[in-house]
Amino acid sequence: MKIVCKVIRPGGSLVEMPDGKKYNFKPSPDDEDLHIADVADKAHQAILLAIREAYVPLDQINDPVPDEELAPLPEVQAVESWSNKKTMTYAKEVLGLKVPEDKTAILVMAEAHGLKLDARKGASPMLRALIAHIGIEDDELTEE
C-alpha cells in the first residue's frame, strides 16, 4: 500500500518501525508535495494509519475526513478489560512488536504516537494504554 506522509520535510521523512524496518517517505516524482512510501507490512500500515494527522493511504489523499472519524473509536474502552494474553497477541500480530514484553519497544512506539507511558508499569498495562490511545485496528482481535 502506498502511504502519504502529510508532514512535509525537505528531502522527505525516514520513519523507523518498532521492529527496525525503515520507510523513507520521499517526494513523489509527479508531485513534490506528496511524500510517499510503499508499505507492504499490514502491521506497519496499521501503525502509520493510526496516526491520522500524519499518514493517509495515497488513494484517499483527496477524501474529506469526517469529524466523527477523528473521535476515539468506541471499542477502545474494551481494551482495558483484555487479558494479558490477548493484549500480547494483539501487540505482536497487529502492532508488529516481535517481543511484546519489551518495554523499550513499547515506549518507542508510544512516543511515536505522542503518548508518554510510565515504564515502571508492566508490559501488558503499558500495551493496553498504547492500544487505547491509537485505537483498535483489527476487529477480529476484539473478540475474546
Buried (B, 14 or more C-beta within 10 A) or exposed (E): BEBBBBBEEEEBBEBEBBBEBEBBBBBBEEEEEBBBBEBEBBBBBBBBBBBBEBBBBBEEBEEEEEEEEEEEBEEBEEBEEBEBEBBBBBBBBBBBBEBBBBBEBBBBBBEBBEBEBEEEBEBBBBBBBBBBBBBBBEEEBBEE
